[in-house]
Structure formats: structure tokens, C-alpha cells
Amino acid sequence: MRGLMTKVLEETKERETAVEAHGKLETEIENLTSSLFTEANRMVAVERFARSRAEEKMRSLEESAAEIGRAHV
């Protein structure tokens, strides 16, 4: 009987350890997912800003080229 009780206690402890490890893994996955989305959003914002600046510069250059073209006509 003692052997059976010892076995039950061991298995209960193993289960508790597994549940705790599972909880830690879930938390880590949530944190990593959050970090991933935060970084992805930052990268998108940086790209949008860079694209906006490039488009602004392109318009400015096109306007300058048009003015130079009109001045030489």
C-alpha cells in the first residue's frame, strides 16, 4: 500500500511540475508574440515614414525639373 501511495505522490508532484512548466511556456510565448508584433509595427511605421519622405523628395525633384524645363523653353 505504501508503494502505491508513494507512486501517487510522485506522479502528483510530476504533474504539478509539468503544469508549472506549461504555464511558464505559455507566458513566454505570449511575451514573444507581443514583442514580435511590437517590432513588426515599428518596422511598418519606419517604412511608411521612409516611403513618405522618398515620395516627398520625388515630388520636389519633379517640380524642380519642370521649372528648369520651363525656364529653358
N, C-alpha and C positions, 0 to 999 in steps of 0.2 A: 504494500500500500504506500509505503514511504517513497518507493521508487517512482510510482505513478504521480504522487504529489510533487516530487522534485521535478519530474518531466513537465508537468503542467506549469509550474513556476518558471522553469527555464523558457518554455515556449511563450509564456505571457511576457516575460522580460524581452525576448527576441522580437515579439510583435510590437511592444512599446518602442523599442529601438528603431524598428522599421518604420513605424508611423511617424516618429520624430524626424527621421531622415527624409521621409517623403515630404513632410511639411517644410523642412529646410530647402529641399529641392524645388518645391512649388514656389516658395518665396524668392529663391534665386532666379528662377525662370521669369517670374513677374518683374523683378528688378531689371533683368537683362532685356526683357521685351520693352519695358518703359524706356530704358536707356537707348535702345535701338531706334524706337520711334522718335525720341527727342533728337537724336543725332540726324536721323533722316529728315525731320522737319527743318532742322538748322541748315542742312545741306541744300534743301529746296529753297529756303529763303535766301541763302547766299547766291545760288544760281539765278534766282529771279532778279535779285539786285544787279548782278553782273550783266545779265541779259538786258535789263533796263538801261544800264549805263552804256552798253555797247550800241543799243538802238538809238539812244540819245546822241551819241557821238556820230553814228552813221548819218542821222538826220542833219546834224550840224555840218558834216563834211559835204553832204549832198547840197545843202543850201549854199555853202561856200563855193562849191564847184559851179552851181547855177549862176551865182553872182559873177564869178570870174568869166563864165561863158557869155553872159550878157554884156560884160564890160569889153569884151573883145569883138563884139558883133558890130 
